[in-house]
């Protein structure tokens, strides 16, 4: 069963995530109202870097668990 989990719109720079198979995951939408005038906010950058680090950590746990199940 294929589900659309993320969508990137080139024209509005909106990113939305919606994962129906993980109800505890927060759904959110973010994007600048005027992409050409959008300046990076240091707080937004720090938060995104934190989210990337968390996802990398979760990914490494999943890979490790997957390897353990195969052995």
CHARMM internal coordinates of N, CA and C (Angstrom, degrees):
IC EDIT
DIST 1 N 1 CA 1.4438
DIST 1 CA 1 C 1.5317
ANGL 1 N 1 CA 1 C 108.54
DIST 1 C 2 N 1.2979
ANGL 1 CA 1 C 2 N 117.69
DIHE 1 N 1 CA 1 C 2 N 112.35
DIST 2 N 2 CA 1.4617
ANGL 1 C 2 N 2 CA 121.70
DIHE 1 CA 1 C 2 N 2 CA -179.67
DIST 2 CA 2 C 1.5207
ANGL 2 N 2 CA 2 C 109.51
DIHE 1 C 2 N 2 CA 2 C -89.54
DIST 2 C 3 N 1.3280
ANGL 2 CA 2 C 3 N 115.25
DIHE 2 N 2 CA 2 C 3 N 134.20
DIST 3 N 3 CA 1.4527
ANGL 2 C 3 N 3 CA 120.57
DIHE 2 CA 2 C 3 N 3 CA 177.94
DIST 3 CA 3 C 1.5143
ANGL 3 N 3 CA 3 C 108.86
DIHE 2 C 3 N 3 CA 3 C -124.68
DIST 3 C 4 N 1.3102
ANGL 3 CA 3 C 4 N 116.51
DIHE 3 N 3 CA 3 C 4 N 145.45
DIST 4 N 4 CA 1.4590
ANGL 3 C 4 N 4 CA 120.62
DIHE 3 CA 3 C 4 N 4 CA 174.61
DIST 4 CA 4 C 1.5181
ANGL 4 N 4 CA 4 C 106.89
DIHE 3 C 4 N 4 CA 4 C -82.19
DIST 4 C 5 N 1.3329
ANGL 4 CA 4 C 5 N 116.81
DIHE 4 N 4 CA 4 C 5 N 113.81
DIST 5 N 5 CA 1.4552
ANGL 4 C 5 N 5 CA 120.46
DIHE 4 CA 4 C 5 N 5 CA -176.18
DIST 5 CA 5 C 1.5211
ANGL 5 N 5 CA 5 C 113.03
DIHE 4 C 5 N 5 CA 5 C -102.84
DIST 5 C 6 N 1.3007
ANGL 5 CA 5 C 6 N 118.16
DIHE 5 N 5 CA 5 C 6 N -23.24
DIST 6 N 6 CA 1.4539
ANGL 5 C 6 N 6 CA 119.59
DIHE 5 CA 5 C 6 N 6 CA 177.63
DIST 6 CA 6 C 1.5172
ANGL 6 N 6 CA 6 C 109.51
DIHE 5 C 6 N 6 CA 6 C -148.41
DIST 6 C 7 N 1.3071
ANGL 6 CA 6 C 7 N 114.68
DIHE 6 N 6 CA 6 C 7 N 154.73
DIST 7 N 7 CA 1.4582
ANGL 6 C 7 N 7 CA 119.80
DIHE 6 CA 6 C 7 N 7 CA -178.95
DIST 7 CA 7 C 1.5242
ANGL 7 N 7 CA 7 C 108.10
DIHE 6 C 7 N 7 CA 7 C -144.22
DIST 7 C 8 N 1.3067
ANGL 7 CA 7 C 8 N 116.95
DIHE 7 N 7 CA 7 C 8 N 133.23
DIST 8 N 8 CA 1.4572
ANGL 7 C 8 N 8 CA 121.42
DIHE 7 CA 7 C 8 N 8 CA 176.29
DIST 8 CA 8 C 1.5173
ANGL 8 N 8 CA 8 C 107.98
DIHE 7 C 8 N 8 CA 8 C -118.36
DIST 8 C 9 N 1.3092
ANGL 8 CA 8 C 9 N 115.81
DIHE 8 N 8 CA 8 C 9 N 123.97
DIST 9 N 9 CA 1.4580
ANGL 8 C 9 N 9 CA 121.02
DIHE 8 CA 8 C 9 N 9 CA 178.82
DIST 9 CA 9 C 1.5272
ANGL 9 N 9 CA 9 C 108.56
DIHE 8 C 9 N 9 CA 9 C -100.15
DIST 9 C 10 N 1.3270
ANGL 9 CA 9 C 10 N 116.94
DIHE 9 N 9 CA 9 C 10 N 119.90
DIST 10 N 10 CA 1.4600
ANGL 9 C 10 N 10 CA 120.89
DIHE 9 CA 9 C 10 N 10 CA -177.64
DIST 10 CA 10 C 1.5261
ANGL 10 N 10 CA 10 C 111.94
DIHE 9 C 10 N 10 CA 10 C -66.03
DIST 10 C 11 N 1.3133
ANGL 10 CA 10 C 11 N 117.12
DIHE 10 N 10 CA 10 C 11 N -33.18
DIST 11 N 11 CA 1.4502
ANGL 10 C 11 N 11 CA 119.81
DIHE 10 CA 10 C 11 N 11 CA -171.89
DIST 11 CA 11 C 1.5212
ANGL 11 N 11 CA 11 C 113.35
DIHE 10 C 11 N 11 CA 11 C -81.23
DIST 11 C 12 N 1.3133
ANGL 11 CA 11 C 12 N 118.20
DIHE 11 N 11 CA 11 C 12 N -36.48
DIST 12 N 12 CA 1.4585
ANGL 11 C 12 N 12 CA 119.42
DIHE 11 CA 11 C 12 N 12 CA -176.50
DIST 12 CA 12 C 1.5199
ANGL 12 N 12 CA 12 C 112.69
DIHE 11 C 12 N 12 CA 12 C -103.89
DIST 12 C 13 N 1.3206
ANGL 12 CA 12 C 13 N 117.93
DIHE 12 N 12 CA 12 C 13 N -5.69
DIST 13 N 13 CA 1.4609
ANGL 12 C 13 N 13 CA 123.13
DIHE 12 CA 12 C 13 N 13 CA -177.01
DIST 13 CA 13 C 1.5220
ANGL 13 N 13 CA 13 C 112.01
DIHE 12 C 13 N 13 CA 13 C 59.00
DIST 13 C 14 N 1.3133
ANGL 13 CA 13 C 14 N 116.90
DIHE 13 N 13 CA 13 C 14 N 27.32
DIST 14 N 14 CA 1.4590
ANGL 13 C 14 N 14 CA 120.67
DIHE 13 CA 13 C 14 N 14 CA 176.92
DIST 14 CA 14 C 1.5129
ANGL 14 N 14 CA 14 C 109.57
DIHE 13 C 14 N 14 CA 14 C -88.62
DIST 14 C 15 N 1.3118
ANGL 14 CA 14 C 15 N 115.80
DIHE 14 N 14 CA 14 C 15 N 140.97
DIST 15 N 15 CA 1.4544
ANGL 14 C 15 N 15 CA 121.64
DIHE 14 CA 14 C 15 N 15 CA 175.08
DIST 15 CA 15 C 1.5197
ANGL 15 N 15 CA 15 C 106.40
DIHE 14 C 15 N 15 CA 15 C -124.69
DIST 15 C 16 N 1.3141
ANGL 15 CA 15 C 16 N 117.37
DIHE 15 N 15 CA 15 C 16 N 127.43
DIST 16 N 16 CA 1.4573
ANGL 15 C 16 N 16 CA 119.63
DIHE 15 CA 15 C 16 N 16 CA 177.26
DIST 16 CA 16 C 1.5136
ANGL 16 N 16 CA 16 C 109.04
DIHE 15 C 16 N 16 CA 16 C -129.46
DIST 16 C 17 N 1.3109
ANGL 16 CA 16 C 17 N 115.69
DIHE 16 N 16 CA 16 C 17 N 140.38
DIST 17 N 17 CA 1.4493
ANGL 16 C 17 N 17 CA 122.21
DIHE 16 CA 16 C 17 N 17 CA 178.18
DIST 17 CA 17 C 1.5190
ANGL 17 N 17 CA 17 C 108.07
DIHE 16 C 17 N 17 CA 17 C -121.29
DIST 17 C 18 N 1.2964
ANGL 17 CA 17 C 18 N 116.46
DIHE 17 N 17 CA 17 C 18 N 132.97
DIST 18 N 18 CA 1.4586
ANGL 17 C 18 N 18 CA 120.65
DIHE 17 CA 17 C 18 N 18 CA 178.80
DIST 18 CA 18 C 1.5106
ANGL 18 N 18 CA 18 C 106.93
DIHE 17 C 18 N 18 CA 18 C -147.95
DIST 18 C 19 N 1.3111
ANGL 18 CA 18 C 19 N 116.41
DIHE 18 N 18 CA 18 C 19 N 107.87
DIST 19 N 19 CA 1.4589
ANGL 18 C 19 N 19 CA 121.02
DIHE 18 CA 18 C 19 N 19 CA -177.84
DIST 19 CA 19 C 1.5227
ANGL 19 N 19 CA 19 C 108.41
DIHE 18 C 19 N 19 CA 19 C -111.32
DIST 19 C 20 N 1.3226
ANGL 19 CA 19 C 20 N 116.23
DIHE 19 N 19 CA 19 C 20 N 100.35
DIST 20 N 20 CA 1.4640
ANGL 19 C 20 N 20 CA 121.36
DIHE 19 CA 19 C 20 N 20 CA -178.12
DIST 20 CA 20 C 1.5259
ANGL 20 N 20 CA 20 C 111.93
DIHE 19 C 20 N 20 CA 20 C -66.74
DIST 20 C 21 N 1.3362
ANGL 20 CA 20 C 21 N 117.39
DIHE 20 N 20 CA 20 C 21 N -27.53
DIST 21 N 21 CA 1.4587
ANGL 20 C 21 N 21 CA 119.79
DIHE 20 CA 20 C 21 N 21 CA -176.50
DIST 21 CA 21 C 1.5212
ANGL 21 N 21 CA 21 C 112.43
DIHE 20 C 21 N 21 CA 21 C -81.70
DIST 21 C 22 N 1.3261
ANGL 21 CA 21 C 22 N 118.45
DIHE 21 N 21 CA 21 C 22 N -7.96
DIST 22 N 22 CA 1.4625
ANGL 21 C 22 N 22 CA 121.90
DIHE 21 CA 21 C 22 N 22 CA 178.30
DIST 22 CA 22 C 1.5248
ANGL 22 N 22 CA 22 C 108.59
DIHE 21 C 22 N 22 CA 22 C -127.56
DIST 22 C 23 N 1.3415
ANGL 22 CA 22 C 23 N 117.62
DIHE 22 N 22 CA 22 C 23 N 82.95
DIST 23 N 23 CA 1.4659
ANGL 22 C 23 N 23 CA 120.55
DIHE 22 CA 22 C 23 N 23 CA -173.52
DIST 23 CA 23 C 1.5264
ANGL 23 N 23 CA 23 C 113.92
DIHE 22 C 23 N 23 CA 23 C -64.66
DIST 23 C 24 N 1.3449
ANGL 23 CA 23 C 24 N 118.26
DIHE 23 N 23 CA 23 C 24 N -21.33
DIST 24 N 24 CA 1.4593
ANGL 23 C 24 N 24 CA 119.88
DIHE 23 CA 23 C 24 N 24 CA 179.85
DIST 24 CA 24 C 1.5223
ANGL 24 N 24 CA 24 C 112.02
DIHE 23 C 24 N 24 CA 24 C -81.27
DIST 24 C 25 N 1.3331
ANGL 24 CA 24 C 25 N 117.03
DIHE 24 N 24 CA 24 C 25 N -9.09
DIST 25 N 25 CA 1.4539
ANGL 24 C 25 N 25 CA 120.81
DIHE 24 CA 24 C 25 N 25 CA 178.27
DIST 25 CA 25 C 1.5200
ANGL 25 N 25 CA 25 C 108.67
DIHE 24 C 25 N 25 CA 25 C -80.22
DIST 25 C 26 N 1.3203
ANGL 25 CA 25 C 26 N 116.23
DIHE 25 N 25 CA 25 C 26 N 133.22
DIST 26 N 26 CA 1.4617
ANGL 25 C 26 N 26 CA 120.06
DIHE 25 CA 25 C 26 N 26 CA -179.38
DIST 26 CA 26 C 1.5193
ANGL 26 N 26 CA 26 C 110.19
DIHE 25 C 26 N 26 CA 26 C -74.44
DIST 26 C 27 N 1.2983
ANGL 26 CA 26 C 27 N 115.26
DIHE 26 N 26 CA 26 C 27 N 135.67
DIST 27 N 27 CA 1.4600
ANGL 26 C 27 N 27 CA 121.40
DIHE 26 CA 26 C 27 N 27 CA 174.68
DIST 27 CA 27 C 1.5201
ANGL 27 N 27 CA 27 C 107.48
DIHE 26 C 27 N 27 CA 27 C -93.54
DIST 27 C 28 N 1.3144
ANGL 27 CA 27 C 28 N 117.06
DIHE 27 N 27 CA 27 C 28 N 136.48
DIST 28 N 28 CA 1.4477
ANGL 27 C 28 N 28 CA 119.56
DIHE 27 CA 27 C 28 N 28 CA 179.95
DIST 28 CA 28 C 1.5099
ANGL 28 N 28 CA 28 C 110.74
DIHE 27 C 28 N 28 CA 28 C -147.77
DIST 28 C 29 N 1.3101
ANGL 28 CA 28 C 29 N 115.27
DIHE 28 N 28 CA 28 C 29 N 162.03
DIST 29 N 29 CA 1.4653
ANGL 28 C 29 N 29 CA 122.08
DIHE 28 CA 28 C 29 N 29 CA 176.36
DIST 29 CA 29 C 1.5250
ANGL 29 N 29 CA 29 C 106.63
DIHE 28 C 29 N 29 CA 29 C -135.09
DIST 29 C 30 N 1.3070
ANGL 29 CA 29 C 30 N 115.81
DIHE 29 N 29 CA 29 C 30 N 133.66
DIST 30 N 30 CA 1.4596
ANGL 29 C 30 N 30 CA 119.61
DIHE 29 CA 29 C 30 N 30 CA 178.65
DIST 30 CA 30 C 1.5148
ANGL 30 N 30 CA 30 C 108.95
DIHE 29 C 30 N 30 CA 30 C -140.55
DIST 30 C 31 N 1.2915
ANGL 30 CA 30 C 31 N 116.44
DIHE 30 N 30 CA 30 C 31 N 150.64
DIST 31 N 31 CA 1.4548
ANGL 30 C 31 N 31 CA 119.95
DIHE 30 CA 30 C 31 N 31 CA 177.17
DIST 31 CA 31 C 1.5118
ANGL 31 N 31 CA 31 C 110.69
DIHE 30 C 31 N 31 CA 31 C 168.78
DIST 31 C 32 N 1.3117
ANGL 31 CA 31 C 32 N 116.70
DIHE 31 N 31 CA 31 C 32 N 146.35
DIST 32 N 32 CA 1.4670
ANGL 31 C 32 N 32 CA 119.43
DIHE 31 CA 31 C 32 N 32 CA 178.68
DIST 32 CA 32 C 1.5205
ANGL 32 N 32 CA 32 C 111.25
DIHE 31 C 32 N 32 CA 32 C -72.83
DIST 32 C 33 N 1.3129
ANGL 32 CA 32 C 33 N 116.39
DIHE 32 N 32 CA 32 C 33 N 147.48
DIST 33 N 33 CA 1.4617
ANGL 32 C 33 N 33 CA 119.24
DIHE 32 CA 32 C 33 N 33 CA 178.61
DIST 33 CA 33 C 1.5305
ANGL 33 N 33 CA 33 C 110.23
DIHE 32 C 33 N 33 CA 33 C -72.47
DIST 33 C 34 N 1.3033
ANGL 33 CA 33 C 34 N 117.93
DIHE 33 N 33 CA 33 C 34 N -33.25
DIST 34 N 34 CA 1.4626
ANGL 33 C 34 N 34 CA 123.54
DIHE 33 CA 33 C 34 N 34 CA 178.79
DIST 34 CA 34 C 1.5290
ANGL 34 N 34 CA 34 C 107.51
DIHE 33 C 34 N 34 CA 34 C -127.97
DIST 34 C 35 N 1.3312
ANGL 34 CA 34 C 35 N 118.76
DIHE 34 N 34 CA 34 C 35 N 94.58
DIST 35 N 35 CA 1.4643
ANGL 34 C 35 N 35 CA 121.17
DIHE 34 CA 34 C 35 N 35 CA -174.71
DIST 35 CA 35 C 1.5226
ANGL 35 N 35 CA 35 C 114.13
DIHE 34 C 35 N 35 CA 35 C -56.95
DIST 35 C 36 N 1.3188
ANGL 35 CA 35 C 36 N 118.61
DIHE 35 N 35 CA 35 C 36 N -32.71
DIST 36 N 36 CA 1.4647
ANGL 35 C 36 N 36 CA 120.04
DIHE 35 CA 35 C 36 N 36 CA -177.29
DIST 36 CA 36 C 1.5180
ANGL 36 N 36 CA 36 C 112.02
DIHE 35 C 36 N 36 CA 36 C -73.13
DIST 36 C 37 N 1.3313
ANGL 36 CA 36 C 37 N 118.16
DIHE 36 N 36 CA 36 C 37 N -22.57
DIST 37 N 37 CA 1.4594
ANGL 36 C 37 N 37 CA 121.40
DIHE 36 CA 36 C 37 N 37 CA -178.26
DIST 37 CA 37 C 1.5195
ANGL 37 N 37 CA 37 C 112.34
DIHE 36 C 37 N 37 CA 37 C -103.80
DIST 37 C 38 N 1.3084
ANGL 37 CA 37 C 38 N 117.96
DIHE 37 N 37 CA 37 C 38 N 1.51
DIST 38 N 38 CA 1.4630
ANGL 37 C 38 N 38 CA 120.96
DIHE 37 CA 37 C 38 N 38 CA -175.44
DIST 38 CA 38 C 1.5225
ANGL 38 N 38 CA 38 C 110.80
DIHE 37 C 38 N 38 CA 38 C -73.09
DIST 38 C 39 N 1.3180
ANGL 38 CA 38 C 39 N 116.15
DIHE 38 N 38 CA 38 C 39 N 124.34
DIST 39 N 39 CA 1.4579
ANGL 38 C 39 N 39 CA 121.94
DIHE 38 CA 38 C 39 N 39 CA 175.17
DIST 39 CA 39 C 1.5258
ANGL 39 N 39 CA 39 C 108.12
DIHE 38 C 39 N 39 CA 39 C -106.57
DIST 39 C 40 N 1.3370
ANGL 39 CA 39 C 40 N 117.96
DIHE 39 N 39 CA 39 C 40 N 137.96
DIST 40 N 40 CA 1.4642
ANGL 39 C 40 N 40 CA 119.30
DIHE 39 CA 39 C 40 N 40 CA -179.75
DIST 40 CA 40 C 1.5258
ANGL 40 N 40 CA 40 C 110.96
DIHE 39 C 40 N 40 CA 40 C -63.45
DIST 40 C 41 N 1.3011
ANGL 40 CA 40 C 41 N 114.93
DIHE 40 N 40 CA 40 C 41 N 134.61
DIST 41 N 41 CA 1.4540
ANGL 40 C 41 N 41 CA 122.08
DIHE 40 CA 40 C 41 N 41 CA 177.02
DIST 41 CA 41 C 1.5268
ANGL 41 N 41 CA 41 C 107.49
DIHE 40 C 41 N 41 CA 41 C -95.22
DIST 41 C 42 N 1.3477
ANGL 41 CA 41 C 42 N 119.24
DIHE 41 N 41 CA 41 C 42 N 125.45
DIST 42 N 42 CA 1.4705
ANGL 41 C 42 N 42 CA 120.76
DIHE 41 CA 41 C 42 N 42 CA -178.17
DIST 42 CA 42 C 1.5274
ANGL 42 N 42 CA 42 C 112.88
DIHE 41 C 42 N 42 CA 42 C -56.28
DIST 42 C 43 N 1.3257
ANGL 42 CA 42 C 43 N 117.57
DIHE 42 N 42 CA 42 C 43 N -34.99
DIST 43 N 43 CA 1.4620
ANGL 42 C 43 N 43 CA 120.18
DIHE 42 CA 42 C 43 N 43 CA 178.75
DIST 43 CA 43 C 1.5284
ANGL 43 N 43 CA 43 C 110.63
DIHE 42 C 43 N 43 CA 43 C -68.05
DIST 43 C 44 N 1.3251
ANGL 43 CA 43 C 44 N 117.54
DIHE 43 N 43 CA 43 C 44 N -40.92
DIST 44 N 44 CA 1.4661
ANGL 43 C 44 N 44 CA 120.92
DIHE 43 CA 43 C 44 N 44 CA 176.72
DIST 44 CA 44 C 1.5213
ANGL 44 N 44 CA 44 C 110.69
DIHE 43 C 44 N 44 CA 44 C -63.74
DIST 44 C 45 N 1.3268
ANGL 44 CA 44 C 45 N 116.82
DIHE 44 N 44 CA 44 C 45 N -41.58
DIST 45 N 45 CA 1.4605
ANGL 44 C 45 N 45 CA 120.95
DIHE 44 CA 44 C 45 N 45 CA 179.17
DIST 45 CA 45 C 1.5217
ANGL 45 N 45 CA 45 C 110.27
DIHE 44 C 45 N 45 CA 45 C -62.35
DIST 45 C 46 N 1.3373
ANGL 45 CA 45 C 46 N 116.72
DIHE 45 N 45 CA 45 C 46 N -45.40
DIST 46 N 46 CA 1.4687
ANGL 45 C 46 N 46 CA 120.59
DIHE 45 CA 45 C 46 N 46 CA 179.46
DIST 46 CA 46 C 1.5220
ANGL 46 N 46 CA 46 C 110.55
DIHE 45 C 46 N 46 CA 46 C -61.93
DIST 46 C 47 N 1.3377
ANGL 46 CA 46 C 47 N 117.45
DIHE 46 N 46 CA 46 C 47 N -41.68
DIST 47 N 47 CA 1.4559
ANGL 46 C 47 N 47 CA 120.73
DIHE 46 CA 46 C 47 N 47 CA 179.82
DIST 47 CA 47 C 1.5238
ANGL 47 N 47 CA 47 C 111.07
DIHE 46 C 47 N 47 CA 47 C -65.23
DIST 47 C 48 N 1.3364
ANGL 47 CA 47 C 48 N 117.22
DIHE 47 N 47 CA 47 C 48 N -42.05
DIST 48 N 48 CA 1.4624
ANGL 47 C 48 N 48 CA 120.42
DIHE 47 CA 47 C 48 N 48 CA 178.34
DIST 48 CA 48 C 1.5272
ANGL 48 N 48 CA 48 C 111.31
DIHE 47 C 48 N 48 CA 48 C -65.54
DIST 48 C 49 N 1.3368
ANGL 48 CA 48 C 49 N 117.43
DIHE 48 N 48 CA 48 C 49 N -38.24
DIST 49 N 49 CA 1.4628
ANGL 48 C 49 N 49 CA 120.33
DIHE 48 CA 48 C 49 N 49 CA 176.71
DIST 49 CA 49 C 1.5261
ANGL 49 N 49 CA 49 C 110.45
DIHE 48 C 49 N 49 CA 49 C -64.05
DIST 49 C 50 N 1.3383
ANGL 49 CA 49 C 50 N 116.45
DIHE 49 N 49 CA 49 C 50 N -38.59
DIST 50 N 50 CA 1.4636
ANGL 49 C 50 N 50 CA 120.92
DIHE 49 CA 49 C 50 N 50 CA 176.69
DIST 50 CA 50 C 1.5272
ANGL 50 N 50 CA 50 C 110.10
DIHE 49 C 50 N 50 CA 50 C -63.09
DIST 50 C 51 N 1.3363
ANGL 50 CA 50 C 51 N 117.18
DIHE 50 N 50 CA 50 C 51 N -44.94
DIST 51 N 51 CA 1.4603
ANGL 50 C 51 N 51 CA 120.60
DIHE 50 CA 50 C 51 N 51 CA 179.42
DIST 51 CA 51 C 1.5253
ANGL 51 N 51 CA 51 C 111.25
DIHE 50 C 51 N 51 CA 51 C -62.55
DIST 51 C 52 N 1.3201
ANGL 51 CA 51 C 52 N 117.14
DIHE 51 N 51 CA 51 C 52 N -40.02
DIST 52 N 52 CA 1.4671
ANGL 51 C 52 N 52 CA 120.75
DIHE 51 CA 51 C 52 N 52 CA 178.13
DIST 52 CA 52 C 1.5188
ANGL 52 N 52 CA 52 C 110.13
DIHE 51 C 52 N 52 CA 52 C -62.44
DIST 52 C 53 N 1.3290
ANGL 52 CA 52 C 53 N 117.18
DIHE 52 N 52 CA 52 C 53 N -43.91
DIST 53 N 53 CA 1.4663
ANGL 52 C 53 N 53 CA 120.87
DIHE 52 CA 52 C 53 N 53 CA 179.06
DIST 53 CA 53 C 1.5269
ANGL 53 N 53 CA 53 C 110.73
DIHE 52 C 53 N 53 CA 53 C -62.19
DIST 53 C 54 N 1.3332
ANGL 53 CA 53 C 54 N 116.89
DIHE 53 N 53 CA 53 C 54 N -42.46
DIST 54 N 54 CA 1.4683
ANGL 53 C 54 N 54 CA 120.50
DIHE 53 CA 53 C 54 N 54 CA 178.28
DIST 54 CA 54 C 1.5263
ANGL 54 N 54 CA 54 C 111.12
DIHE 53 C 54 N 54 CA 54 C -62.76
DIST 54 C 55 N 1.3208
ANGL 54 CA 54 C 55 N 117.29
DIHE 54 N 54 CA 54 C 55 N -43.23
DIST 55 N 55 CA 1.4661
ANGL 54 C 55 N 55 CA 120.60
DIHE 54 CA 54 C 55 N 55 CA 179.65
DIST 55 CA 55 C 1.5228
ANGL 55 N 55 CA 55 C 111.54
DIHE 54 C 55 N 55 CA 55 C -65.60
DIST 55 C 56 N 1.3273
ANGL 55 CA 55 C 56 N 117.20
DIHE 55 N 55 CA 55 C 56 N -38.68
DIST 56 N 56 CA 1.4670
ANGL 55 C 56 N 56 CA 120.16
DIHE 55 CA 55 C 56 N 56 CA 177.03
DIST 56 CA 56 C 1.5235
ANGL 56 N 56 CA 56 C 110.35
DIHE 55 C 56 N 56 CA 56 C -63.42
DIST 56 C 57 N 1.3320
ANGL 56 CA 56 C 57 N 116.80
DIHE 56 N 56 CA 56 C 57 N -40.59
DIST 57 N 57 CA 1.4591
ANGL 56 C 57 N 57 CA 121.03
DIHE 56 CA 56 C 57 N 57 CA 178.55
DIST 57 CA 57 C 1.5245
ANGL 57 N 57 CA 57 C 110.50
DIHE 56 C 57 N 57 CA 57 C -64.30
DIST 57 C 58 N 1.3276
ANGL 57 CA 57 C 58 N 117.34
DIHE 57 N 57 CA 57 C 58 N -46.89
DIST 58 N 58 CA 1.4610
ANGL 57 C 58 N 58 CA 121.05
DIHE 57 CA 57 C 58 N 58 CA 177.99
DIST 58 CA 58 C 1.5199
ANGL 58 N 58 CA 58 C 110.57
DIHE 57 C 58 N 58 CA 58 C -61.13
DIST 58 C 59 N 1.3213
ANGL 58 CA 58 C 59 N 116.71
DIHE 58 N 58 CA 58 C 59 N -40.82
DIST 59 N 59 CA 1.4605
ANGL 58 C 59 N 59 CA 121.03
DIHE 58 CA 58 C 59 N 59 CA 179.80
DIST 59 CA 59 C 1.5246
ANGL 59 N 59 CA 59 C 110.45
DIHE 58 C 59 N 59 CA 59 C -62.15
DIST 59 C 60 N 1.3328
ANGL 59 CA 59 C 60 N 117.20
DIHE 59 N 59 CA 59 C 60 N -43.08
DIST 60 N 60 CA 1.4661
ANGL 59 C 60 N 60 CA 119.52
DIHE 59 CA 59 C 60 N 60 CA -179.61
DIST 60 CA 60 C 1.5281
ANGL 60 N 60 CA 60 C 110.70
DIHE 59 C 60 N 60 CA 60 C -65.11
DIST 60 C 61 N 1.3418
ANGL 60 CA 60 C 61 N 117.64
DIHE 60 N 60 CA 60 C 61 N -36.24
DIST 61 N 61 CA 1.4678
ANGL 60 C 61 N 61 CA 120.27
DIHE 60 CA 60 C 61 N 61 CA 176.82
DIST 61 CA 61 C 1.5266
ANGL 61 N 61 CA 61 C 110.74
DIHE 60 C 61 N 61 CA 61 C -65.31
DIST 61 C 62 N 1.3257
ANGL 61 CA 61 C 62 N 116.94
DIHE 61 N 61 CA 61 C 62 N -41.53
DIST 62 N 62 CA 1.4648
ANGL 61 C 62 N 62 CA 120.72
DIHE 61 CA 61 C 62 N 62 CA 179.80
DIST 62 CA 62 C 1.5216
ANGL 62 N 62 CA 62 C 110.47
DIHE 61 C 62 N 62 CA 62 C -64.99
DIST 62 C 63 N 1.3266
ANGL 62 CA 62 C 63 N 117.09
DIHE 62 N 62 CA 62 C 63 N -43.93
DIST 63 N 63 CA 1.4672
ANGL 62 C 63 N 63 CA 120.85
DIHE 62 CA 62 C 63 N 63 CA 178.61
DIST 63 CA 63 C 1.5201
ANGL 63 N 63 CA 63 C 110.28
DIHE 62 C 63 N 63 CA 63 C -62.09
DIST 63 C 64 N 1.3348
ANGL 63 CA 63 C 64 N 116.71
DIHE 63 N 63 CA 63 C 64 N -44.17
DIST 64 N 64 CA 1.4649
ANGL 63 C 64 N 64 CA 120.67
DIHE 63 CA 63 C 64 N 64 CA 179.88
DIST 64 CA 64 C 1.5309
ANGL 64 N 64 CA 64 C 110.50
DIHE 63 C 64 N 64 CA 64 C -62.35
DIST 64 C 65 N 1.3324
ANGL 64 CA 64 C 65 N 117.07
DIHE 64 N 64 CA 64 C 65 N -44.73
DIST 65 N 65 CA 1.4642
ANGL 64 C 65 N 65 CA 120.86
DIHE 64 CA 64 C 65 N 65 CA 179.52
DIST 65 CA 65 C 1.5266
ANGL 65 N 65 CA 65 C 110.51
DIHE 64 C 65 N 65 CA 65 C -64.30
DIST 65 C 66 N 1.3193
ANGL 65 CA 65 C 66 N 116.69
DIHE 65 N 65 CA 65 C 66 N -40.25
DIST 66 N 66 CA 1.4582
ANGL 65 C 66 N 66 CA 121.06
DIHE 65 CA 65 C 66 N 66 CA 178.04
DIST 66 CA 66 C 1.5289
ANGL 66 N 66 CA 66 C 110.38
DIHE 65 C 66 N 66 CA 66 C -61.38
DIST 66 C 67 N 1.3185
ANGL 66 CA 66 C 67 N 116.62
DIHE 66 N 66 CA 66 C 67 N -43.54
DIST 67 N 67 CA 1.4648
ANGL 66 C 67 N 67 CA 120.32
DIHE 66 CA 66 C 67 N 67 CA 178.01
DIST 67 CA 67 C 1.5250
ANGL 67 N 67 CA 67 C 111.33
DIHE 66 C 67 N 67 CA 67 C -64.41
DIST 67 C 68 N 1.3365
ANGL 67 CA 67 C 68 N 117.03
DIHE 67 N 67 CA 67 C 68 N -37.12
DIST 68 N 68 CA 1.4667
ANGL 67 C 68 N 68 CA 120.63
DIHE 67 CA 67 C 68 N 68 CA 178.13
DIST 68 CA 68 C 1.5257
ANGL 68 N 68 CA 68 C 111.04
DIHE 67 C 68 N 68 CA 68 C -65.72
DIST 68 C 69 N 1.3286
ANGL 68 CA 68 C 69 N 117.02
DIHE 68 N 68 CA 68 C 69 N -37.99
DIST 69 N 69 CA 1.4624
ANGL 68 C 69 N 69 CA 120.51
DIHE 68 CA 68 C 69 N 69 CA -179.71
DIST 69 CA 69 C 1.5215
ANGL 69 N 69 CA 69 C 111.37
DIHE 68 C 69 N 69 CA 69 C -69.01
DIST 69 C 70 N 1.3241
ANGL 69 CA 69 C 70 N 116.90
DIHE 69 N 69 CA 69 C 70 N -31.88
DIST 70 N 70 CA 1.4630
ANGL 69 C 70 N 70 CA 120.65
DIHE 69 CA 69 C 70 N 70 CA 179.99
DIST 70 CA 70 C 1.5208
ANGL 70 N 70 CA 70 C 112.14
DIHE 69 C 70 N 70 CA 70 C -74.12
DIST 70 C 71 N 1.3494
ANGL 70 CA 70 C 71 N 117.29
DIHE 70 N 70 CA 70 C 71 N -27.31
DIST 71 N 71 CA 1.4698
ANGL 70 C 71 N 71 CA 118.92
DIHE 70 CA 70 C 71 N 71 CA -177.67
DIST 71 CA 71 C 1.5100
ANGL 71 N 71 CA 71 C 112.40
DIHE 70 C 71 N 71 CA 71 C -79.36
END
COOR INIT
IC SEED 1 N 1 CA 1 C
IC BUILD
